[in-house]
Amino acid sequence: MQLRTVILDIHPDGSMSVTIDGAPHPPPEDGSWSRASFPQIIDHASDDRAVPVRVEVHEADGTSFTELLPARPPRRPVATESASKRKKEKPAPPALIEVTGDGFVPGEDVACCLIVSHTDAAPDGTARALLDPAQVTGADEVVLLGRISGTVVTRSLR
């Protein structure tokens, strides 16, 4: 796989000239190349990232920089399965840990400490957080902290 070279010469007006492996690459018929065209140019020069590309950008003020963009690894074909097999292998919904407390100002932001999430207090001042057990591995307690009321509720996870 051969490395391709893209040279982008930026002009003072923001337009640019493009060459790919030394050959001029003309802009689309409806305009000129601009910085917003970078992805389109790189995708074209790299055959949609199948080929590595060296990009040189020469700015109008005389500065320049170079970037090497590797090719993406080839994608593995997706194995086709029957619809009945896919339905049988549907993952179970995640088990959640519910933590509740009261004494909060209705609607206030309530932090769940280990801080893995936030919740809002209900109109009656209660708060409820649903936690993924994977987020609280090794933790024994969770703290609900009212951001306005300062209410602190500690609950055991055991």
Contacts in CASP RR format, 6 or more apart in sequence:
PFRMAT RR
TARGET T0000
AUTHOR 0000-0000-0000
METHOD contacts of the structure
MODEL  1
MQLRTVILDIHPDGSMSVTIDGAPHPPPEDGSWSRASFPQIIDHASDDRA
VPVRVEVHEADGTSFTELLPARPPRRPVATESASKRKKEKPAPPALIEVT
GDGFVPGEDVACCLIVSHTDAAPDGTARALLDPAQVTGADEVVLLGRISG
TVVTRSLR
1 51 0 8 1.000
1 52 0 8 1.000
1 71 0 8 1.000
2 51 0 8 1.000
3 51 0 8 1.000
3 52 0 8 1.000
3 53 0 8 1.000
3 54 0 8 1.000
3 68 0 8 1.000
4 20 0 8 1.000
4 21 0 8 1.000
4 45 0 8 1.000
4 46 0 8 1.000
4 51 0 8 1.000
4 52 0 8 1.000
4 53 0 8 1.000
4 54 0 8 1.000
5 20 0 8 1.000
5 21 0 8 1.000
5 22 0 8 1.000
5 53 0 8 1.000
5 54 0 8 1.000
5 55 0 8 1.000
5 56 0 8 1.000
6 18 0 8 1.000
6 19 0 8 1.000
6 20 0 8 1.000
6 41 0 8 1.000
6 42 0 8 1.000
6 45 0 8 1.000
6 53 0 8 1.000
6 54 0 8 1.000
6 55 0 8 1.000
6 56 0 8 1.000
7 18 0 8 1.000
7 19 0 8 1.000
7 22 0 8 1.000
7 56 0 8 1.000
7 58 0 8 1.000
8 16 0 8 1.000
8 17 0 8 1.000
8 18 0 8 1.000
8 33 0 8 1.000
8 38 0 8 1.000
8 41 0 8 1.000
8 55 0 8 1.000
8 56 0 8 1.000
8 57 0 8 1.000
8 58 0 8 1.000
9 16 0 8 1.000
9 17 0 8 1.000
9 18 0 8 1.000
9 19 0 8 1.000
9 58 0 8 1.000
10 16 0 8 1.000
10 35 0 8 1.000
10 57 0 8 1.000
10 58 0 8 1.000
10 59 0 8 1.000
10 60 0 8 1.000
11 17 0 8 1.000
11 60 0 8 1.000
12 60 0 8 1.000
14 34 0 8 1.000
14 35 0 8 1.000
14 60 0 8 1.000
15 32 0 8 1.000
15 33 0 8 1.000
15 34 0 8 1.000
16 32 0 8 1.000
16 33 0 8 1.000
16 34 0 8 1.000
16 35 0 8 1.000
16 37 0 8 1.000
17 24 0 8 1.000
17 33 0 8 1.000
18 24 0 8 1.000
18 25 0 8 1.000
18 27 0 8 1.000
18 33 0 8 1.000
18 41 0 8 1.000
19 25 0 8 1.000
20 44 0 8 1.000
20 45 0 8 1.000
25 41 0 8 1.000
25 44 0 8 1.000
25 45 0 8 1.000
27 33 0 8 1.000
27 37 0 8 1.000
33 41 0 8 1.000
42 49 0 8 1.000
42 53 0 8 1.000
42 55 0 8 1.000
42 69 0 8 1.000
43 49 0 8 1.000
45 51 0 8 1.000
45 53 0 8 1.000
46 52 0 8 1.000
46 53 0 8 1.000
46 69 0 8 1.000
46 71 0 8 1.000
49 69 0 8 1.000
49 71 0 8 1.000
49 72 0 8 1.000
50 71 0 8 1.000
50 72 0 8 1.000
51 71 0 8 1.000
52 68 0 8 1.000
52 69 0 8 1.000
52 70 0 8 1.000
52 71 0 8 1.000
53 68 0 8 1.000
53 69 0 8 1.000
54 66 0 8 1.000
54 67 0 8 1.000
54 68 0 8 1.000
54 69 0 8 1.000
55 66 0 8 1.000
55 67 0 8 1.000
55 68 0 8 1.000
55 69 0 8 1.000
56 64 0 8 1.000
56 65 0 8 1.000
56 66 0 8 1.000
57 64 0 8 1.000
57 65 0 8 1.000
57 66 0 8 1.000
57 67 0 8 1.000
58 64 0 8 1.000
94 132 0 8 1.000
94 133 0 8 1.000
95 133 0 8 1.000
96 130 0 8 1.000
96 131 0 8 1.000
96 132 0 8 1.000
96 133 0 8 1.000
97 130 0 8 1.000
97 131 0 8 1.000
97 132 0 8 1.000
97 133 0 8 1.000
97 136 0 8 1.000
97 142 0 8 1.000
97 157 0 8 1.000
98 128 0 8 1.000
98 129 0 8 1.000
98 130 0 8 1.000
98 131 0 8 1.000
99 112 0 8 1.000
99 128 0 8 1.000
99 129 0 8 1.000
99 131 0 8 1.000
99 142 0 8 1.000
99 144 0 8 1.000
99 155 0 8 1.000
99 157 0 8 1.000
100 126 0 8 1.000
100 127 0 8 1.000
100 128 0 8 1.000
100 129 0 8 1.000
100 155 0 8 1.000
101 126 0 8 1.000
101 127 0 8 1.000
101 128 0 8 1.000
101 144 0 8 1.000
101 153 0 8 1.000
101 155 0 8 1.000
102 124 0 8 1.000
102 125 0 8 1.000
102 126 0 8 1.000
102 127 0 8 1.000
102 153 0 8 1.000
103 121 0 8 1.000
103 125 0 8 1.000
103 126 0 8 1.000
103 149 0 8 1.000
103 151 0 8 1.000
103 153 0 8 1.000
104 110 0 8 1.000
104 121 0 8 1.000
104 125 0 8 1.000
104 126 0 8 1.000
104 127 0 8 1.000
104 144 0 8 1.000
104 146 0 8 1.000
104 149 0 8 1.000
104 151 0 8 1.000
105 121 0 8 1.000
105 125 0 8 1.000
105 146 0 8 1.000
105 148 0 8 1.000
105 149 0 8 1.000
105 151 0 8 1.000
106 121 0 8 1.000
106 122 0 8 1.000
106 123 0 8 1.000
106 124 0 8 1.000
106 125 0 8 1.000
107 120 0 8 1.000
107 121 0 8 1.000
107 122 0 8 1.000
107 123 0 8 1.000
107 125 0 8 1.000
108 120 0 8 1.000
108 121 0 8 1.000
108 146 0 8 1.000
108 147 0 8 1.000
108 148 0 8 1.000
108 149 0 8 1.000
109 118 0 8 1.000
109 119 0 8 1.000
109 120 0 8 1.000
109 146 0 8 1.000
109 147 0 8 1.000
109 148 0 8 1.000
110 118 0 8 1.000
110 119 0 8 1.000
110 120 0 8 1.000
110 121 0 8 1.000
110 127 0 8 1.000
110 129 0 8 1.000
110 144 0 8 1.000
110 145 0 8 1.000
110 146 0 8 1.000
110 147 0 8 1.000
111 118 0 8 1.000
111 143 0 8 1.000
111 144 0 8 1.000
111 145 0 8 1.000
111 146 0 8 1.000
111 147 0 8 1.000
112 118 0 8 1.000
112 119 0 8 1.000
112 129 0 8 1.000
112 131 0 8 1.000
112 142 0 8 1.000
112 143 0 8 1.000
112 144 0 8 1.000
113 142 0 8 1.000
113 143 0 8 1.000
113 144 0 8 1.000
113 145 0 8 1.000
114 135 0 8 1.000
114 136 0 8 1.000
114 139 0 8 1.000
114 142 0 8 1.000
116 131 0 8 1.000
116 132 0 8 1.000
116 135 0 8 1.000
116 136 0 8 1.000
117 129 0 8 1.000
117 131 0 8 1.000
117 135 0 8 1.000
119 127 0 8 1.000
119 128 0 8 1.000
119 129 0 8 1.000
119 144 0 8 1.000
120 127 0 8 1.000
121 127 0 8 1.000
121 146 0 8 1.000
122 128 0 8 1.000
127 144 0 8 1.000
127 146 0 8 1.000
127 153 0 8 1.000
129 142 0 8 1.000
129 144 0 8 1.000
131 142 0 8 1.000
136 142 0 8 1.000
136 157 0 8 1.000
139 157 0 8 1.000
140 156 0 8 1.000
140 157 0 8 1.000
140 158 0 8 1.000
141 154 0 8 1.000
141 155 0 8 1.000
141 156 0 8 1.000
141 157 0 8 1.000
142 154 0 8 1.000
142 155 0 8 1.000
142 157 0 8 1.000
143 152 0 8 1.000
143 153 0 8 1.000
143 154 0 8 1.000
143 155 0 8 1.000
144 151 0 8 1.000
144 152 0 8 1.000
144 153 0 8 1.000
144 154 0 8 1.000
144 155 0 8 1.000
145 151 0 8 1.000
145 152 0 8 1.000
146 152 0 8 1.000
END
